[in-house]
Amino acid sequence: MGLAELKTAFPDRPLTLRAPIRTWTNWFFGLILLAMPIGLGWWGSQAIVPTLLTDMELRAGAVPVQGQVRGSCRSKYGLLQTCDMVVTAGRTKDGGSFEQSLEYIFVDPHIVSYTVQVMADPTRPGVLTTDMGLNNITSRAVTFGVMALLALGAGIGGINLMLTGGKAKRRLREMSGKRLTPVPSFVGRDREGWVVTPVDGGATSRWQLPKKAEPFWLDPQHGIALGVSVPGAAVFPLDKDLSWADLNDQERARLRAVAAPAG
């Protein structure tokens, strides 16, 4: 089947395009990814960053003090350590003890229990820390920084994912209602959806279309299907039933007749 035959069979009139482009999955997974930097930012601002900054101020003058430590550490893969503890020491004016909650996350190849010593700066007796926190300041800062970068990347990816579905619908609307040109195209699938590349070597486009749907094959053996486009726009693939364009029965019959010898 030649391109001339295809153009002869294709209707020379404006066509409306309607296709089930998926957007809710983009929003769902995009919001999940976007929640990562938001959650990390809240957790870091409440527990990780303030403790880290305080320890940077205390490390020059901190000395061991009598106190108690309650809490535990969890090791992931024997490398990433996450610790939650409550330390108490000293005496307040009303006879009680100073108490402080601490959270650490750092990299340390350690698989046995830690021994933790309460530390404090004599000039700031109400501010407590531990030798674990002071000894791992650099690792804590680097670990949180890496986590922040990864979370930021996930957030950017989430925003891009949410925008993708909207862009696809806008591209389709830009073509809809115009005289379309048939474009034989290689059609395949990847994790992002349908991958459409014109046979003549034009730009590749991706469309988030149903996985179970089938393109309208012109040459199924070589993966060539019928796409449509207008000048300057991406190529959109038509489905097996030709239901994504408002073709009438006669127009569908002509296209099927042209494609039948290749099918």
C-alpha positions in Angstrom: 0.0 0.0 0.0 1.4 3.4 -1.0 1.1 6.8 0.6 -0.8 8.0 -2.4 -3.5 5.4 -1.9 -3.8 6.2 1.7 -4.2 9.9 1.0 -6.8 9.1 -1.6 -8.8 7.0 0.9 -8.4 9.5 3.8 -11.3 12.1 4.0 -10.5 15.6 3.0 -12.5 17.4 5.6 -12.1 18.6 9.2 -12.1 15.8 11.7 -12.8 15.8 15.4 -10.4 13.7 17.5 -11.6 12.1 20.8 -9.3 9.7 22.6 -9.2 8.2 26.1 -5.9 9.9 27.1 -5.1 8.9 30.7 -4.6 11.7 33.1 -5.7 10.4 36.5 -2.8 8.0 36.9 -0.4 10.9 36.2 -2.1 13.0 38.9 -2.1 10.1 41.4 1.5 9.1 41.0 2.6 12.7 40.6 1.0 13.7 43.9 2.8 10.8 45.6 6.1 11.9 44.2 5.3 15.5 45.1 4.5 14.5 48.7 8.1 13.3 49.2 9.9 16.7 49.4 6.9 18.2 51.3 7.1 15.4 53.9 10.9 15.5 54.1 10.7 19.3 54.5 8.3 19.1 57.3 10.2 16.3 59.1 13.5 18.1 58.6 12.3 21.4 59.8 10.8 19.8 63.0 13.4 17.3 64.0 16.5 17.0 61.9 17.7 20.4 60.9 17.2 22.2 64.3 19.1 19.4 66.2 21.9 19.5 63.6 22.3 23.2 63.8 22.3 23.1 67.6 25.0 20.4 67.7 27.1 22.5 65.4 26.9 25.3 68.0 27.6 22.9 70.9 30.4 20.8 69.6 33.3 23.2 70.5 32.3 23.4 74.2 30.3 20.2 74.9 31.6 17.9 77.7 30.2 14.7 79.1 27.5 15.1 81.8 25.6 12.7 84.0 22.3 11.8 82.4 20.1 9.2 81.0 19.3 8.1 77.4 16.1 6.3 76.4 15.6 5.3 72.8 16.8 3.0 70.0 18.6 3.0 66.7 17.6 1.0 63.6 20.1 0.0 61.0 19.2 -0.5 57.3 21.6 -2.7 55.4 24.1 -2.2 58.2 24.9 1.2 56.8 22.1 3.8 57.3 21.4 4.5 60.9 18.2 6.1 62.2 18.0 6.9 65.9 15.3 8.3 68.1 16.0 9.1 71.7 15.1 11.2 74.7 18.0 12.4 76.9 17.7 13.9 80.4 20.3 15.5 82.6 20.9 18.3 85.0 18.5 20.0 87.3 16.0 22.8 86.7 15.2 25.5 89.2 12.1 23.6 90.3 14.0 20.4 90.9 13.2 18.6 87.7 15.6 17.5 85.0 16.2 19.0 81.6 14.8 16.7 78.9 15.3 16.8 75.1 14.2 14.6 72.2 16.7 13.9 69.5 16.5 12.3 66.1 19.5 11.3 64.0 19.9 9.9 60.6 23.4 9.2 59.3 25.6 6.7 57.4 27.8 4.5 59.6 28.8 0.9 58.9 27.7 -0.3 62.3 25.6 -3.4 63.2 26.0 -3.7 67.0 24.5 -1.6 69.8 25.7 1.9 70.4 26.9 3.3 73.7 25.7 6.8 74.0 27.0 9.6 76.3 24.9 12.7 77.2 26.8 15.9 76.4 26.2 19.5 77.2 28.0 22.9 77.1 28.4 24.2 80.6 27.4 27.7 79.4 24.1 26.3 78.1 23.2 23.6 80.6 19.6 23.2 79.4 20.6 22.3 75.9 21.5 18.6 75.7 23.1 16.5 73.0 25.1 13.2 72.7 28.5 12.1 71.7 26.8 10.1 68.9 25.3 13.3 67.4 28.5 15.3 67.7 30.7 12.6 66.3 28.5 12.2 63.2 27.7 15.8 62.4 29.3 15.7 59.0 27.6 12.4 58.1 24.2 13.7 59.3 24.5 16.8 57.2 25.6 15.0 54.1 22.9 12.2 54.5 20.1 14.7 54.9 21.5 16.8 52.0 21.4 13.7 49.7 17.9 12.8 50.9 16.8 16.4 50.2 18.2 16.3 46.6 16.5 12.9 45.9 13.2 14.2 47.3 13.5 17.4 45.3 14.2 15.3 42.1 11.1 13.2 42.9 9.0 16.3 43.4 10.1 17.8 40.1 9.4 14.4 38.5 5.9 14.5 40.1 5.1 17.9 38.8 6.3 16.9 35.3 4.2 13.8 35.5 1.1 15.8 36.4 1.7 18.2 33.5 2.2 15.4 30.9 -1.4 14.3 30.7 -2.6 17.9 30.3 -0.1 18.6 27.6 -1.2 15.5 25.7 -4.9 16.7 25.8 -3.9 20.1 24.6 -1.9 18.7 21.7 -5.0 16.6 20.7 -7.2 19.7 20.9 -4.9 21.7 18.7 -5.3 19.1 15.9 -9.0 18.4 16.5 -11.5 20.1 14.1 -8.9 20.6 11.3 -8.1 18.8 8.1 -5.8 16.0 9.1 -3.0 14.4 7.0 -2.5 10.6 7.2 1.0 9.8 8.4 2.2 6.1 8.3 4.1 5.7 11.6 5.9 3.1 13.6 3.8 2.5 16.7 5.2 0.8 19.8 4.7 1.0 23.6 6.9 1.8 26.6 6.2 2.6 30.2 5.1 6.1 29.3 2.5 4.9 26.8 2.3 4.7 23.0 5.4 5.7 21.1 4.7 7.1 17.6 7.5 7.7 15.0 6.6 8.7 11.5 8.0 6.3 8.9 9.6 9.3 7.0 11.8 10.0 10.1 9.9 12.8 11.8 9.8 13.5 15.5 8.7 10.8 17.9 5.7 11.5 20.2 4.3 9.7 23.2 0.6 9.4 24.0 -0.8 8.0 27.2 -3.4 5.7 25.7 -5.1 2.5 27.0 -2.7 -0.5 27.0 -5.4 -2.8 25.7 -6.3 -0.7 22.7 -4.7 -1.5 19.3 -3.6 0.9 16.6 -5.1 0.8 13.1 -2.4 -1.3 11.4 -1.3 -0.6 7.9 1.6 -3.1 8.0 1.4 -5.0 11.3 4.5 -7.1 10.4 6.7 -4.1 10.5 4.7 -2.2 13.2 3.4 0.5 10.9 0.0 2.0 11.8 -2.1 5.0 10.7 -1.3 8.3 12.4 -2.7 11.7 11.7 -1.3 15.2 12.1 -1.4 18.8 10.9 1.7 20.9 10.0 3.9 21.5 13.0 2.0 19.1 15.3 2.8 15.7 16.8 1.5 12.6 15.1 -1.5 11.0 16.8 -2.2 7.3 16.2 -5.7 6.1 15.3 -7.2 3.1 17.0 -8.1 -0.3 15.4 -11.8 0.6 15.2 -11.1 4.1 13.9 -13.3 5.4 16.7 -10.9 8.1 17.9 -11.9 10.3 14.9 -15.4 11.2 13.8 -15.2 9.2 10.5 -18.4 8.0 9.0 -19.0 4.4 8.0 -18.1 5.0 4.3 -14.8 6.6 5.3 -13.9 3.8 7.7 -14.7 1.2 5.0 -12.4 3.0 2.5 -9.5 3.0 4.9 -10.0 -0.6 5.9 -10.1 -1.6 2.2 -6.8 0.1 1.6 -5.2 -1.4 4.7 -6.6 -4.9 4.1 -3.9 -6.1 1.7 -1.2 -5.2 4.2 -3.0 -6.8 7.1 
